[in-house]
Amino acid sequence: MMQTLWLGIVNDDMAYATQAFFPLAAYLQIKAISDPGPDYAYRLMEHFTMDIEAAHNLIMSQGSDPKFLYVATPTANAAWIVPGYCYNKEGYWHLPGSRLVYSVNGVEHSIGIESLISWRGVYYVVHLGAISRSANIGYVDNPALGQGSFGPPGGC
C-alpha cells in the first residue's frame, strides 16, 4: 500500500497515490455529516492531491533516483476512535504521525504522514500533509534528514 503512495509521489501520479488513500465508500459509511461526498472530494481529495504535488516537488529537488525505504509508524500512538467522536458514526483505528522514509543519492530522508486510518484491517492515508491549513496549498509534513521524528499522538 505505501509503495503505491511512494510511486504516486515520485511520479506525481494520482492513479498510484489514490490507491493508498482512504476509500470514498468507507468515508461515506463512517462520517456522520450531511452529504459527506463533497467533503471527501473538495476537501480531503483536493488537499491530498496538492500534498502529493508538494511532496513530489520536494523529493525531486533533492536529487535524482529517489528510492522508497520504509514507512515508520509510532504504533504506541494508535488509538481507537469511538463512534460519535470527530463527526463519525462508526469507530476505527487512527495512527497519527508516521514517517515515509526514502533515500536520494544514498542519503536518507523522510516526510511525515499526518494521519492514517484503518479500514478492514488496512491503513490508508487520510491526511498526508497538514490537516488544518491557512491557505489552499499543498504541504509536506516535517521533512527531515534520516527517519525524523514521529508526529504527536491524538487527533482523529
C-alpha atoms as a printed R data frame, in Angstrom:
    type eleno elety resid chain resno       x      y       z
1   ATOM     1    CA   MET     A     1   0.000  0.000   0.000
2   ATOM     2    CA   MET     A     2   2.683  2.521   0.942
3   ATOM     3    CA   GLN     A     3   4.700  1.552  -2.138
4   ATOM     4    CA   THR     A     4   1.833  2.851  -4.278
5   ATOM     5    CA   LEU     A     5   1.814  6.077  -2.246
6   ATOM     6    CA   TRP     A     6   5.533  6.394  -2.986
7   ATOM     7    CA   LEU     A     7   5.008  5.772  -6.708
8   ATOM     8    CA   GLY     A     8   2.298  8.420  -6.702
9   ATOM     9    CA   ILE     A     9   4.616 10.932  -5.074
10  ATOM    10    CA   VAL     A    10   7.755 10.394  -7.160
11  ATOM    11    CA   ASN     A    11   5.789 10.203 -10.415
12  ATOM    12    CA   ASP     A    12   3.294 12.925  -9.391
13  ATOM    13    CA   ASP     A    13   0.663 10.384 -10.411
14  ATOM    14    CA   MET     A    14  -2.668 10.334  -8.614
15  ATOM    15    CA   ALA     A    15  -3.605  6.969 -10.155
16  ATOM    16    CA   TYR     A    16  -0.951  5.419  -7.904
17  ATOM    17    CA   ALA     A    17  -1.382  7.742  -4.937
18  ATOM    18    CA   THR     A    18  -5.132  7.276  -4.592
19  ATOM    19    CA   GLN     A    19  -4.648  3.533  -4.105
20  ATOM    20    CA   ALA     A    20  -3.185  4.423  -0.687
21  ATOM    21    CA   PHE     A    21  -5.904  6.987   0.114
22  ATOM    22    CA   PHE     A    22  -8.895  6.296   2.360
23  ATOM    23    CA   PRO     A    23 -11.654  4.916   0.093
24  ATOM    24    CA   LEU     A    24 -14.724  7.017  -0.653
25  ATOM    25    CA   ALA     A    25 -17.079  4.123   0.195
26  ATOM    26    CA   ALA     A    26 -15.513  3.865   3.657
27  ATOM    27    CA   TYR     A    27 -15.716  7.623   4.200
28  ATOM    28    CA   LEU     A    28 -19.397  7.663   3.243
29  ATOM    29    CA   GLN     A    29 -20.033  4.849   5.708
30  ATOM    30    CA   ILE     A    30 -18.232  6.294   8.737
31  ATOM    31    CA   LYS     A    31 -18.864 10.051   8.527
32  ATOM    32    CA   ALA     A    32 -21.777 11.488  10.498
33  ATOM    33    CA   ILE     A    33 -22.078 14.705   8.498
34  ATOM    34    CA   SER     A    34 -24.709 15.623   5.967
35  ATOM    35    CA   ASP     A    35 -23.581 14.807   2.445
36  ATOM    36    CA   PRO     A    36 -20.007 13.599   3.112
37  ATOM    37    CA   GLY     A    37 -19.305 13.071  -0.612
38  ATOM    38    CA   PRO     A    38 -18.472 16.713  -1.366
39  ATOM    39    CA   ASP     A    39 -16.332 16.940   1.796
40  ATOM    40    CA   TYR     A    40 -14.344 13.956   0.551
41  ATOM    41    CA   ALA     A    41 -13.963 15.312  -2.989
42  ATOM    42    CA   TYR     A    42 -13.464 19.012  -2.332
43  ATOM    43    CA   ARG     A    43 -11.527 18.917   0.926
44  ATOM    44    CA   LEU     A    44  -9.811 15.591   1.559
45  ATOM    45    CA   MET     A    45  -9.017 14.626  -2.036
46  ATOM    46    CA   GLU     A    46  -8.075 18.150  -3.121
47  ATOM    47    CA   HIS     A    47  -5.738 18.522  -0.138
48  ATOM    48    CA   PHE     A    48  -4.248 15.088  -0.815
49  ATOM    49    CA   THR     A    49  -3.655 15.973  -4.477
50  ATOM    50    CA   MET     A    50  -1.917 19.225  -3.527
51  ATOM    51    CA   ASP     A    51   0.162 17.432  -0.870
52  ATOM    52    CA   ILE     A    52   1.269 14.772  -3.379
53  ATOM    53    CA   GLU     A    53   2.464 17.514  -5.732
54  ATOM    54    CA   ALA     A    54   4.267 19.346  -2.906
55  ATOM    55    CA   ALA     A    55   5.974 16.122  -1.772
56  ATOM    56    CA   HIS     A    56   6.916 15.336  -5.381
57  ATOM    57    CA   ASN     A    57   8.492 18.763  -5.834
58  ATOM    58    CA   LEU     A    58  10.460 18.472  -2.585
59  ATOM    59    CA   ILE     A    59  11.752 14.959  -3.233
60  ATOM    60    CA   MET     A    60  12.691 15.615  -6.852
61  ATOM    61    CA   SER     A    61  14.553 18.776  -5.798
62  ATOM    62    CA   GLN     A    62  16.766 16.657  -3.535
63  ATOM    63    CA   GLY     A    63  18.447 14.787  -6.378
64  ATOM    64    CA   SER     A    64  17.968 12.019  -8.877
65  ATOM    65    CA   ASP     A    65  16.781  8.452  -8.443
66  ATOM    66    CA   PRO     A    66  14.877  8.611  -5.123
67  ATOM    67    CA   LYS     A    67  14.216  5.203  -3.556
68  ATOM    68    CA   PHE     A    68  11.475  4.133  -1.143
69  ATOM    69    CA   LEU     A    69  12.889  2.518   2.005
70  ATOM    70    CA   TYR     A    70  10.032  2.021   4.502
71  ATOM    71    CA   VAL     A    71   7.247  3.646   6.492
72  ATOM    72    CA   ALA     A    72   7.986  4.049  10.206
73  ATOM    73    CA   THR     A    73   4.890  4.037  12.394
74  ATOM    74    CA   PRO     A    74   4.535  5.101  16.031
75  ATOM    75    CA   THR     A    75   2.336  2.118  16.924
76  ATOM    76    CA   ALA     A    76   2.064  3.292  20.548
77  ATOM    77    CA   ASN     A    77   0.120  6.296  19.191
78  ATOM    78    CA   ALA     A    78  -2.548  4.159  17.500
79  ATOM    79    CA   ALA     A    79  -5.938  4.890  19.039
80  ATOM    80    CA   TRP     A    80  -9.445  3.541  18.654
81  ATOM    81    CA   ILE     A    81 -11.745  6.415  17.694
82  ATOM    82    CA   VAL     A    82 -15.143  5.665  19.177
83  ATOM    83    CA   PRO     A    83 -18.381  6.248  17.270
84  ATOM    84    CA   GLY     A    84 -19.710  9.755  17.842
85  ATOM    85    CA   TYR     A    85 -16.258 11.342  18.168
86  ATOM    86    CA   CYS     A    86 -14.929 13.603  15.395
87  ATOM    87    CA   TYR     A    87 -18.218 13.528  13.465
88  ATOM    88    CA   ASN     A    88 -18.029  9.785  12.866
89  ATOM    89    CA   LYS     A    89 -20.827  7.258  13.198
90  ATOM    90    CA   GLU     A    90 -18.535  4.213  13.224
91  ATOM    91    CA   GLY     A    91 -15.335  3.504  15.110
92  ATOM    92    CA   TYR     A    92 -11.942  2.999  13.506
93  ATOM    93    CA   TRP     A    93  -8.226  2.849  14.306
94  ATOM    94    CA   HIS     A    94  -6.284  6.071  13.820
95  ATOM    95    CA   LEU     A    95  -2.480  6.259  13.567
96  ATOM    96    CA   PRO     A    96  -1.045  9.786  13.515
97  ATOM    97    CA   GLY     A    97   2.473 10.961  12.784
98  ATOM    98    CA   SER     A    98   4.043  8.188  10.685
99  ATOM    99    CA   ARG     A    99   7.143  8.777   8.534
100 ATOM   100    CA   LEU     A   100   7.751  7.850   4.884
101 ATOM   101    CA   VAL     A   101  11.486  7.139   4.695
102 ATOM   102    CA   TYR     A   102  13.406  7.211   1.417
103 ATOM   103    CA   SER     A   103  16.887  7.799   0.067
104 ATOM   104    CA   VAL     A   104  18.167 10.153  -2.603
105 ATOM   105    CA   ASN     A   105  21.695  9.594  -3.903
106 ATOM   106    CA   GLY     A   106  22.416  7.409  -0.874
107 ATOM   107    CA   VAL     A   107  21.225  9.980   1.690
108 ATOM   108    CA   GLU     A   108  18.253  9.015   3.873
109 ATOM   109    CA   HIS     A   109  15.356 11.488   4.106
110 ATOM   110    CA   SER     A   110  11.780 11.368   5.365
111 ATOM   111    CA   ILE     A   111   8.475 13.200   5.327
112 ATOM   112    CA   GLY     A   112   5.554 12.884   7.680
113 ATOM   113    CA   ILE     A   113   2.262 11.182   7.003
114 ATOM   114    CA   GLU     A   114  -0.090 13.238   9.127
115 ATOM   115    CA   SER     A   115  -2.887 10.696   9.571
116 ATOM   116    CA   LEU     A   116  -3.577  7.053   8.723
117 ATOM   117    CA   ILE     A   117  -6.958  5.363   9.279
118 ATOM   118    CA   SER     A   118  -7.566  1.623   9.268
119 ATOM   119    CA   TRP     A   119 -10.404  0.238   7.202
120 ATOM   120    CA   ARG     A   120 -10.995 -3.518   7.133
121 ATOM   121    CA   GLY     A   121  -7.515 -4.158   8.504
122 ATOM   122    CA   VAL     A   122  -5.620 -1.910   6.080
123 ATOM   123    CA   TYR     A   123  -4.216  1.510   6.963
124 ATOM   124    CA   TYR     A   124  -4.919  4.259   4.432
125 ATOM   125    CA   VAL     A   125  -3.705  7.847   4.233
126 ATOM   126    CA   VAL     A   126  -6.427 10.341   5.107
127 ATOM   127    CA   HIS     A   127  -4.125 13.367   5.530
128 ATOM   128    CA   LEU     A   128  -0.631 13.397   4.016
129 ATOM   129    CA   GLY     A   129   0.332 16.991   4.819
130 ATOM   130    CA   ALA     A   130  -1.465 19.387   7.138
131 ATOM   131    CA   ILE     A   131  -4.940 18.623   8.451
132 ATOM   132    CA   SER     A   132  -5.749 22.297   9.003
133 ATOM   133    CA   ARG     A   133  -4.381 24.808   6.515
134 ATOM   134    CA   SER     A   134  -4.191 28.549   6.389
135 ATOM   135    CA   ALA     A   135  -4.044 28.516   2.587
136 ATOM   136    CA   ASN     A   136  -5.304 26.204  -0.130
137 ATOM   137    CA   ILE     A   137  -1.845 24.863  -0.992
138 ATOM   138    CA   GLY     A   138  -0.014 21.559  -0.656
139 ATOM   139    CA   TYR     A   139   2.009 20.840   2.468
140 ATOM   140    CA   VAL     A   140   4.877 18.483   3.217
141 ATOM   141    CA   ASP     A   141   4.800 17.403   6.842
142 ATOM   142    CA   ASN     A   142   8.126 17.858   8.659
143 ATOM   143    CA   PRO     A   143  10.704 16.889   6.011
144 ATOM   144    CA   ALA     A   144  13.907 15.668   7.644
145 ATOM   145    CA   LEU     A   145  17.247 14.016   7.087
146 ATOM   146    CA   GLY     A   146  17.078 10.444   8.311
147 ATOM   147    CA   GLN     A   147  13.887  8.999   9.749
148 ATOM   148    CA   GLY     A   148  12.970 12.226  11.518
149 ATOM   149    CA   SER     A   149  10.607 12.406  14.482
150 ATOM   150    CA   PHE     A   150   7.141 10.955  14.767
151 ATOM   151    CA   GLY     A   151   4.275 13.411  14.872
152 ATOM   152    CA   PRO     A   152   2.285 13.907  18.063
153 ATOM   153    CA   PRO     A   153  -0.368 11.480  19.306
154 ATOM   154    CA   GLY     A   154  -4.028 12.406  19.263
155 ATOM   155    CA   GLY     A   155  -6.359 13.610  16.585
156 ATOM   156    CA   CYS     A   156  -8.974 11.599  14.803
